[in-house]
């Protein structure tokens, strides 16, 4: 995983407006889907919304 997104701003905009699933979000963020799900559901609600 890179600290910066590799896609161009126009590609990111196109991908953002085409989002339809959690896998699309992972693709947009350039992270593996399983890591996205892990971080979304691993944390308690109190930790998520600080």
LUMFIDREN-304520 format. One line per field, with one value per atom (N, C-alpha, C): residue number from 1; atom name; residue in three letters; x, z, y. Coordinates in steps of 0.2 Angstrom, whole numbers, padded with zeros to 4 digits, always signed. Example, Ala and Ser with C-alpha at 12.3 -4.5 7.8 and 13.67 -1.06 7.14 Angstrom:
BEGIN
n	[1  1  1  2  2  2]
atom	[N  CA  C  N  CA  C]
res	[ALA  ALA  ALA  SER  SER  SER]
xx	[+0066  +0062  +0066  +0064  +0068  +0064]
zz	[+0039  +0039  +0039  +0035  +0036  +0039]
yy	[-0028  -0022  -0016  -0011  -0005  +0000]
//
This chain:
BEGIN
n	[1  1  1  2  2  2  3  3  3  4  4  4  5  5  5  6  6  6  7  7  7  8  8  8  9  9  9  10  10  10  11  11  11  12  12  12  13  13  13  14  14  14  15  15  15  16  16  16  17  17  17  18  18  18  19  19  19  20  20  20  21  21  21  22  22  22  23  23  23  24  24  24  25  25  25  26  26  26  27  27  27  28  28  28  29  29  29  30  30  30  31  31  31  32  32  32  33  33  33  34  34  34  35  35  35  36  36  36  37  37  37  38  38  38  39  39  39  40  40  40  41  41  41  42  42  42  43  43  43  44  44  44  45  45  45  46  46  46  47  47  47  48  48  48  49  49  49  50  50  50]
atom	[N  CA  C  N  CA  C  N  CA  C  N  CA  C  N  CA  C  N  CA  C  N  CA  C  N  CA  C  N  CA  C  N  CA  C  N  CA  C  N  CA  C  N  CA  C  N  CA  C  N  CA  C  N  CA  C  N  CA  C  N  CA  C  N  CA  C  N  CA  C  N  CA  C  N  CA  C  N  CA  C  N  CA  C  N  CA  C  N  CA  C  N  CA  C  N  CA  C  N  CA  C  N  CA  C  N  CA  C  N  CA  C  N  CA  C  N  CA  C  N  CA  C  N  CA  C  N  CA  C  N  CA  C  N  CA  C  N  CA  C  N  CA  C  N  CA  C  N  CA  C  N  CA  C  N  CA  C  N  CA  C  N  CA  C  N  CA  C  N  CA  C  N  CA  C]
res	[UNK  UNK  UNK  UNK  UNK  UNK  UNK  UNK  UNK  UNK  UNK  UNK  UNK  UNK  UNK  UNK  UNK  UNK  UNK  UNK  UNK  UNK  UNK  UNK  UNK  UNK  UNK  UNK  UNK  UNK  UNK  UNK  UNK  UNK  UNK  UNK  UNK  UNK  UNK  UNK  UNK  UNK  UNK  UNK  UNK  UNK  UNK  UNK  UNK  UNK  UNK  UNK  UNK  UNK  UNK  UNK  UNK  UNK  UNK  UNK  UNK  UNK  UNK  UNK  UNK  UNK  UNK  UNK  UNK  UNK  UNK  UNK  UNK  UNK  UNK  UNK  UNK  UNK  UNK  UNK  UNK  UNK  UNK  UNK  UNK  UNK  UNK  UNK  UNK  UNK  UNK  UNK  UNK  UNK  UNK  UNK  UNK  UNK  UNK  UNK  UNK  UNK  UNK  UNK  UNK  UNK  UNK  UNK  UNK  UNK  UNK  UNK  UNK  UNK  UNK  UNK  UNK  UNK  UNK  UNK  UNK  UNK  UNK  UNK  UNK  UNK  UNK  UNK  UNK  UNK  UNK  UNK  UNK  UNK  UNK  UNK  UNK  UNK  UNK  UNK  UNK  UNK  UNK  UNK  UNK  UNK  UNK  UNK  UNK  UNK]
xx	[+0004  +0000  +0004  +0003  +0006  +0003  +0007  +0003  -0001  +0001  -0003  -0006  -0012  -0015  -0012  -0012  -0008  -0012  -0018  -0023  -0023  -0024  -0025  -0031  -0032  -0038  -0044  -0043  -0049  -0051  -0046  -0048  -0051  -0049  -0052  -0059  -0060  -0067  -0072  -0069  -0073  -0075  -0070  -0071  -0076  -0075  -0080  -0087  -0088  -0095  -0098  -0094  -0096  -0096  -0095  -0095  -0102  -0102  -0108  -0107  -0101  -0100  -0094  -0094  -0088  -0081  -0082  -0076  -0074  -0078  -0077  -0073  -0075  -0072  -0065  -0064  -0057  -0053  -0056  -0052  -0050  -0055  -0054  -0048  -0048  -0043  -0037  -0037  -0031  -0028  -0033  -0031  -0035  -0032  -0036  -0043  -0048  -0054  -0054  -0051  -0051  -0048  -0043  -0040  -0046  -0049  -0055  -0060  -0062  -0067  -0064  -0058  -0055  -0055  -0053  -0053  -0060  -0065  -0071  -0075  -0074  -0077  -0073  -0067  -0063  -0064  -0064  -0065  -0072  -0072  -0079  -0081  -0088  -0091  -0088  -0087  -0084  -0077  -0073  -0067  -0067  -0073  -0074  -0075  -0079  -0082  -0079  -0073  -0070  -0068]
zz	[+0000  +0000  +0000  -0004  -0005  +0000  +0002  +0006  +0002  -0005  -0009  -0015  -0017  -0022  -0029  -0033  -0039  -0045  -0044  -0050  -0050  -0056  -0057  -0055  -0053  -0051  -0055  -0061  -0066  -0065  -0065  -0064  -0057  -0052  -0045  -0045  -0049  -0049  -0053  -0058  -0062  -0058  -0054  -0050  -0044  -0042  -0036  -0038  -0044  -0046  -0049  -0050  -0052  -0046  -0040  -0034  -0033  -0032  -0031  -0026  -0024  -0019  -0014  -0009  -0005  -0008  -0013  -0017  -0021  -0024  -0028  -0023  -0017  -0012  -0011  -0010  -0009  -0015  -0021  -0027  -0028  -0026  -0026  -0021  -0016  -0011  -0012  -0017  -0019  -0013  -0009  -0004  -0005  -0003  -0003  +0000  -0003  +0000  +0007  +0009  +0015  +0021  +0019  +0024  +0025  +0020  +0021  +0026  +0025  +0029  +0036  +0037  +0043  +0047  +0044  +0048  +0049  +0045  +0046  +0052  +0052  +0057  +0064  +0063  +0069  +0075  +0073  +0078  +0081  +0087  +0090  +0088  +0088  +0086  +0090  +0096  +0100  +0097  +0095  +0092  +0085  +0081  +0074  +0074  +0079  +0079  +0084  +0085  +0089  +0086]
yy	[-0006  +0000  +0006  +0011  +0017  +0022  +0027  +0033  +0038  +0038  +0042  +0038  +0040  +0037  +0038  +0032  +0033  +0035  +0035  +0037  +0044  +0047  +0054  +0056  +0063  +0066  +0064  +0064  +0063  +0056  +0051  +0044  +0043  +0046  +0046  +0048  +0054  +0057  +0052  +0049  +0044  +0038  +0035  +0030  +0031  +0037  +0039  +0039  +0042  +0043  +0036  +0031  +0024  +0019  +0022  +0017  +0014  +0007  +0003  -0002  -0003  -0009  -0007  -0011  -0010  -0012  -0016  -0018  -0012  -0008  -0002  +0003  +0003  +0008  +0006  +0000  -0003  -0002  -0003  -0001  +0006  +0011  +0018  +0020  +0017  +0018  +0015  +0010  +0006  +0002  -0001  -0006  -0012  -0018  -0024  -0024  -0027  -0027  -0030  -0035  -0039  -0034  -0030  -0025  -0019  -0017  -0012  -0015  -0021  -0024  -0025  -0027  -0028  -0022  -0016  -0010  -0007  -0008  -0006  -0009  -0016  -0020  -0022  -0021  -0022  -0017  -0011  -0006  -0005  -0003  -0002  +0004  +0005  +0011  +0017  +0017  +0022  +0024  +0020  +0021  +0024  +0022  +0025  +0032  +0034  +0041  +0046  +0046  +0050  +0057]
//
